[in-house]
Amino acid sequence: MNKLYPSAEAALDGLLKDGLLIASGGFGLCGIPECLLDAVRDSGVKDLTFASNNAGIDNEGIGKLLRTKQVKKMISSYVGENKEFERQFLSGELEVEFCPQGTLAERMRAGGAGIPGFYTKTGVGTQVAEGKETKVFDGQEYVLELGIFADLALVKAWKADESGNVIFRKTARNFNVPAATCGKVCVVEVEEIVPTGSLEPDAIHLPGVYVQRLVLGAPYDKKIEFVTTRERETA
């Protein structure tokens, strides 16, 4: 099965339609599938729901799709540093389901494992628990959280082989692994693609069985990285 596609647009061909639930990896600007998100924006699909730790920043990441009014709902943990997100939320244009970071990661992982729901103490007694089922175990109250089963997963990785086995680099691993596993179809953009069998098996973070499509996204303009210098000291 050939998983390699020549562009982000080609990798998403036949997968996009209005009203999708999309799980997107990344944390801030670290490890976001920027090429795939650009392709989603350019496709013109709308009424999308994104399950993502955050909505990027103004005009970066999912923030680009907020600008074009293609996002109907966000399931997120951190939503700061995005004025357009704030504006749409406060004006009632954007539906937001706030979810603690650990709970969001576990909801994605649960979906990937076929688990429909789980109980957690996180959020008990707060707005997070409003409208949700609670249950007492050993005298402690827990809230029921539902697994996330996404129509599509968009992921950014460091390196992959042609079979779709994936390695993430350092903190860019973040939400990418659980996001990848909870999607019915997972599309991964990577910085480098190598021949099958050339990756150390023990170093693989996401097995190729979870990955249906791959695209080479490099070169990247890594906006989260800044070069700082100091004057050379005289001898």
C-alpha positions as a Markdown table, in Angstrom:
| # | Residue | x | y | z |
|---|---|---|---|---|
| 1 | Met | 0.0 | 0.0 | 0.0 |
| 2 | Asn | 1.5 | 3.3 | -1.1 |
| 3 | Lys | 1.1 | 5.9 | 1.7 |
| 4 | Leu | 3.1 | 8.7 | 0.1 |
| 5 | Tyr | 1.4 | 11.7 | -1.5 |
| 6 | Pro | 3.1 | 14.5 | -3.4 |
| 7 | Ser | 1.4 | 17.4 | -1.5 |
| 8 | Ala | -0.8 | 18.2 | 1.4 |
| 9 | Glu | -3.7 | 18.9 | -0.9 |
| 10 | Ala | -3.3 | 15.4 | -2.5 |
| 11 | Ala | -3.0 | 13.8 | 0.9 |
| 12 | Leu | -6.4 | 15.2 | 1.8 |
| 13 | Asp | -8.1 | 14.5 | -1.5 |
| 14 | Gly | -11.4 | 12.7 | -0.9 |
| 15 | Leu | -11.3 | 13.1 | 2.9 |
| 16 | Leu | -12.7 | 16.6 | 3.4 |
| 17 | Lys | -16.3 | 17.6 | 3.7 |
| 18 | Asp | -18.3 | 20.0 | 5.7 |
| 19 | Gly | -19.0 | 19.2 | 9.4 |
| 20 | Leu | -16.0 | 17.0 | 10.1 |
| 21 | Leu | -14.6 | 16.4 | 13.5 |
| 22 | Ile | -10.8 | 16.7 | 13.1 |
| 23 | Ala | -8.2 | 15.8 | 15.8 |
| 24 | Ser | -5.2 | 18.0 | 15.3 |
| 25 | Gly | -1.8 | 17.5 | 17.0 |
| 26 | Gly | 0.5 | 20.2 | 18.3 |
| 27 | Phe | 1.0 | 22.5 | 21.3 |
| 28 | Gly | 1.0 | 26.2 | 20.5 |
| 29 | Leu | 3.2 | 26.4 | 17.5 |
| 30 | Cys | 5.2 | 23.3 | 18.4 |
| 31 | Gly | 4.5 | 20.3 | 16.3 |
| 32 | Ile | 1.4 | 21.6 | 14.5 |
| 33 | Pro | 0.5 | 20.1 | 11.0 |
| 34 | Glu | 0.7 | 23.5 | 9.3 |
| 35 | Cys | 0.8 | 22.3 | 5.7 |
| 36 | Leu | -2.2 | 20.1 | 6.2 |
| 37 | Leu | -4.1 | 22.9 | 8.0 |
| 38 | Asp | -3.3 | 25.3 | 5.1 |
| 39 | Ala | -4.7 | 22.7 | 2.7 |
| 40 | Val | -7.9 | 22.3 | 4.8 |
| 41 | Arg | -8.3 | 26.1 | 4.7 |
| 42 | Asp | -7.7 | 26.3 | 1.0 |
| 43 | Ser | -10.3 | 23.5 | 0.4 |
| 44 | Gly | -13.1 | 25.8 | 1.6 |
| 45 | Val | -14.8 | 23.2 | 3.8 |
| 46 | Lys | -16.8 | 24.6 | 6.7 |
| 47 | Asp | -18.6 | 23.9 | 10.0 |
| 48 | Leu | -15.6 | 22.0 | 11.3 |
| 49 | Thr | -15.1 | 20.8 | 14.8 |
| 50 | Phe | -11.4 | 20.7 | 16.0 |
| 51 | Ala | -10.2 | 18.7 | 18.9 |
| 52 | Ser | -6.8 | 20.3 | 19.7 |
| 53 | Asn | -5.0 | 21.5 | 22.7 |
| 54 | Asn | -5.3 | 25.0 | 21.4 |
| 55 | Ala | -6.4 | 27.0 | 18.4 |
| 56 | Gly | -3.0 | 28.3 | 17.4 |
| 57 | Ile | -2.4 | 32.0 | 17.5 |
| 58 | Asp | -3.8 | 34.8 | 15.3 |
| 59 | Asn | -3.3 | 33.6 | 11.7 |
| 60 | Glu | -1.2 | 30.6 | 12.5 |
| 61 | Gly | -2.2 | 27.0 | 12.8 |
| 62 | Ile | -6.0 | 26.6 | 13.4 |
| 63 | Gly | -6.0 | 30.3 | 13.8 |
| 64 | Lys | -6.0 | 30.6 | 10.0 |
| 65 | Leu | -9.2 | 28.6 | 9.8 |
| 66 | Leu | -10.8 | 30.8 | 12.4 |
| 67 | Arg | -10.0 | 33.8 | 10.3 |
| 68 | Thr | -11.9 | 32.3 | 7.4 |
| 69 | Lys | -14.9 | 31.3 | 9.6 |
| 70 | Gln | -14.5 | 27.6 | 8.7 |
| 71 | Val | -14.5 | 26.4 | 12.4 |
| 72 | Lys | -17.8 | 25.9 | 14.1 |
| 73 | Lys | -16.5 | 24.4 | 17.4 |
| 74 | Met | -13.3 | 23.9 | 19.3 |
| 75 | Ile | -12.6 | 21.2 | 21.9 |
| 76 | Ser | -9.6 | 22.7 | 23.6 |
| 77 | Ser | -7.6 | 23.3 | 26.7 |
| 78 | Tyr | -5.6 | 26.5 | 26.2 |
| 79 | Val | -7.1 | 29.2 | 24.1 |
| 80 | Gly | -5.0 | 32.3 | 25.0 |
| 81 | Glu | -2.9 | 34.4 | 22.6 |
| 82 | Asn | -5.6 | 34.3 | 19.9 |
| 83 | Lys | -7.6 | 37.5 | 19.6 |
| 84 | Glu | -9.9 | 36.2 | 16.8 |
| 85 | Phe | -10.7 | 33.1 | 18.9 |
| 86 | Glu | -11.6 | 35.4 | 21.8 |
| 87 | Arg | -13.7 | 37.7 | 19.6 |
| 88 | Gln | -15.7 | 34.8 | 18.0 |
| 89 | Phe | -16.2 | 33.1 | 21.4 |
| 90 | Leu | -17.5 | 36.2 | 23.2 |
| 91 | Ser | -19.7 | 37.1 | 20.2 |
| 92 | Gly | -21.3 | 33.7 | 20.2 |
| 93 | Glu | -19.9 | 32.8 | 16.7 |
| 94 | Leu | -17.8 | 30.0 | 18.0 |
| 95 | Glu | -18.8 | 27.1 | 20.2 |
| 96 | Val | -16.1 | 26.1 | 22.7 |
| 97 | Glu | -15.9 | 23.0 | 24.9 |
| 98 | Phe | -13.1 | 23.6 | 27.4 |
| 99 | Cys | -11.3 | 20.4 | 28.5 |
| 100 | Pro | -8.4 | 20.0 | 30.9 |
| 101 | Gln | -5.2 | 19.1 | 29.1 |
| 102 | Gly | -4.7 | 15.7 | 30.7 |
| 103 | Thr | -8.4 | 14.9 | 30.2 |
| 104 | Leu | -8.2 | 15.9 | 26.5 |
| 105 | Ala | -5.2 | 13.8 | 25.9 |
| 106 | Glu | -6.9 | 10.8 | 27.6 |
| 107 | Arg | -10.1 | 11.4 | 25.6 |
| 108 | Met | -8.1 | 11.1 | 22.4 |
| 109 | Arg | -6.2 | 8.1 | 23.7 |
| 110 | Ala | -9.4 | 6.5 | 24.7 |
| 111 | Gly | -10.9 | 7.0 | 21.3 |
| 112 | Gly | -7.9 | 5.4 | 19.7 |
| 113 | Ala | -8.2 | 2.4 | 22.0 |
| 114 | Gly | -11.9 | 2.0 | 21.3 |
| 115 | Ile | -12.9 | 3.1 | 24.8 |
| 116 | Pro | -16.2 | 5.1 | 24.8 |
| 117 | Gly | -15.7 | 6.8 | 28.1 |
| 118 | Phe | -13.8 | 6.9 | 31.5 |
| 119 | Tyr | -14.2 | 8.5 | 34.9 |
| 120 | Thr | -11.8 | 11.1 | 36.3 |
| 121 | Lys | -11.6 | 13.3 | 39.3 |
| 122 | Thr | -10.4 | 16.2 | 37.2 |
| 123 | Gly | -13.0 | 18.9 | 37.0 |
| 124 | Val | -15.4 | 17.6 | 39.7 |
| 125 | Gly | -17.2 | 20.4 | 41.3 |
| 126 | Thr | -16.3 | 22.9 | 38.5 |
| 127 | Gln | -17.9 | 24.1 | 35.3 |
| 128 | Val | -16.1 | 21.3 | 33.5 |
| 129 | Ala | -18.4 | 18.8 | 35.2 |
| 130 | Glu | -21.7 | 20.6 | 34.4 |
| 131 | Gly | -24.2 | 18.5 | 32.6 |
| 132 | Lys | -22.0 | 15.4 | 32.8 |
| 133 | Glu | -22.7 | 12.1 | 34.6 |
| 134 | Thr | -20.8 | 11.6 | 37.9 |
| 135 | Lys | -20.3 | 8.5 | 40.0 |
| 136 | Val | -18.8 | 7.7 | 43.4 |
| 137 | Phe | -16.0 | 5.2 | 43.8 |
| 138 | Asp | -14.7 | 4.4 | 47.3 |
| 139 | Gly | -16.3 | 7.6 | 48.6 |
| 140 | Gln | -14.7 | 9.8 | 45.9 |
| 141 | Glu | -16.7 | 11.5 | 43.2 |
| 142 | Tyr | -15.7 | 11.2 | 39.5 |
| 143 | Val | -16.9 | 12.7 | 36.3 |
| 144 | Leu | -17.6 | 10.8 | 33.1 |
| 145 | Glu | -15.6 | 12.0 | 30.1 |
| 146 | Leu | -16.3 | 10.6 | 26.6 |
| 147 | Gly | -13.6 | 9.3 | 24.3 |
| 148 | Ile | -13.0 | 11.3 | 21.1 |
| 149 | Phe | -13.6 | 9.5 | 17.9 |
| 150 | Ala | -12.5 | 11.8 | 15.1 |
| 151 | Asp | -13.3 | 11.6 | 11.4 |
| 152 | Leu | -9.8 | 12.7 | 10.5 |
| 153 | Ala | -6.5 | 13.1 | 12.3 |
| 154 | Leu | -3.9 | 15.6 | 11.2 |
| 155 | Val | -0.4 | 15.1 | 12.6 |
| 156 | Lys | 3.1 | 16.7 | 12.3 |
| 157 | Ala | 6.2 | 14.5 | 12.8 |
| 158 | Trp | 9.9 | 14.7 | 12.5 |
| 159 | Lys | 10.7 | 11.5 | 10.6 |
| 160 | Ala | 8.8 | 8.6 | 9.0 |
| 161 | Asp | 9.6 | 5.6 | 6.9 |
| 162 | Glu | 7.6 | 4.8 | 3.7 |
| 163 | Ser | 5.4 | 2.4 | 5.7 |
| 164 | Gly | 4.2 | 5.2 | 7.9 |
| 165 | Asn | 6.2 | 4.4 | 11.1 |
| 166 | Val | 6.7 | 7.7 | 12.8 |
| 167 | Ile | 9.2 | 9.4 | 15.1 |
| 168 | Phe | 8.5 | 12.7 | 16.8 |
| 169 | Arg | 11.2 | 15.1 | 17.9 |
| 170 | Lys | 11.3 | 16.0 | 21.6 |
| 171 | Thr | 8.3 | 18.1 | 22.8 |
| 172 | Ala | 6.7 | 18.1 | 19.3 |
| 173 | Arg | 5.5 | 14.6 | 20.3 |
| 174 | Asn | 2.9 | 16.4 | 22.6 |
| 175 | Phe | -0.7 | 15.7 | 21.5 |
| 176 | Asn | 0.3 | 14.2 | 18.1 |
| 177 | Val | 0.3 | 10.6 | 19.2 |
| 178 | Pro | -3.2 | 10.5 | 20.8 |
| 179 | Ala | -4.6 | 12.7 | 18.0 |
| 180 | Ala | -3.2 | 10.3 | 15.4 |
| 181 | Thr | -4.8 | 7.2 | 17.0 |
| 182 | Cys | -8.3 | 8.6 | 17.5 |
| 183 | Gly | -8.9 | 9.4 | 13.8 |
| 184 | Lys | -10.7 | 7.1 | 11.4 |
| 185 | Val | -8.1 | 8.3 | 8.9 |
| 186 | Cys | -4.7 | 9.7 | 9.9 |
| 187 | Val | -2.7 | 11.9 | 7.7 |
| 188 | Val | 0.9 | 12.8 | 8.8 |
| 189 | Glu | 3.2 | 15.5 | 7.4 |
| 190 | Val | 6.9 | 15.0 | 8.2 |
| 191 | Glu | 10.2 | 16.7 | 7.8 |
| 192 | Glu | 11.9 | 13.6 | 6.4 |
| 193 | Ile | 10.8 | 10.4 | 4.8 |
| 194 | Val | 13.3 | 7.4 | 4.8 |
| 195 | Pro | 13.1 | 3.9 | 3.4 |
| 196 | Thr | 11.1 | 1.2 | 5.2 |
| 197 | Gly | 13.3 | -0.7 | 7.7 |
| 198 | Ser | 15.8 | 2.1 | 8.2 |
| 199 | Leu | 14.3 | 3.3 | 11.5 |
| 200 | Glu | 15.3 | 1.8 | 14.8 |
| 201 | Pro | 12.1 | -0.2 | 15.9 |
| 202 | Asp | 12.5 | 0.8 | 19.6 |
| 203 | Ala | 12.6 | 4.5 | 18.6 |
| 204 | Ile | 9.2 | 4.5 | 16.8 |
| 205 | His | 6.5 | 6.5 | 18.6 |
| 206 | Leu | 3.6 | 5.8 | 16.2 |
| 207 | Pro | 3.4 | 2.5 | 14.4 |
| 208 | Gly | 2.5 | 2.7 | 10.7 |
| 209 | Val | -0.8 | 0.7 | 11.3 |
| 210 | Tyr | -2.3 | 4.0 | 12.5 |
| 211 | Val | -1.1 | 6.0 | 9.5 |
| 212 | Gln | -3.0 | 5.9 | 6.2 |
| 213 | Arg | -1.3 | 8.8 | 4.3 |
| 214 | Leu | 2.0 | 10.6 | 4.4 |
| 215 | Val | 3.3 | 13.8 | 2.9 |
| 216 | Leu | 6.7 | 15.5 | 3.0 |
| 217 | Gly | 6.1 | 19.0 | 4.4 |
| 218 | Ala | 9.7 | 20.3 | 4.6 |
| 219 | Pro | 11.2 | 22.9 | 4.4 |
| 220 | Tyr | 9.5 | 24.5 | 7.4 |
| 221 | Asp | 9.7 | 28.1 | 8.7 |
| 222 | Lys | 9.9 | 27.2 | 12.4 |
| 223 | Lys | 8.2 | 30.3 | 13.9 |
| 224 | Ile | 8.6 | 29.0 | 17.4 |
| 225 | Glu | 12.4 | 29.1 | 17.1 |
| 226 | Phe | 14.4 | 32.3 | 17.6 |
| 227 | Val | 18.1 | 32.9 | 17.1 |
| 228 | Thr | 19.8 | 34.9 | 19.9 |
| 229 | Thr | 23.4 | 36.0 | 19.9 |
| 230 | Arg | 25.7 | 37.9 | 22.2 |
| 231 | Glu | 28.7 | 40.0 | 21.6 |
| 232 | Arg | 32.0 | 38.1 | 21.6 |
| 233 | Glu | 34.0 | 38.9 | 24.7 |
| 234 | Thr | 37.4 | 40.4 | 24.2 |
| 235 | Ala | 40.4 | 38.3 | 25.3 |
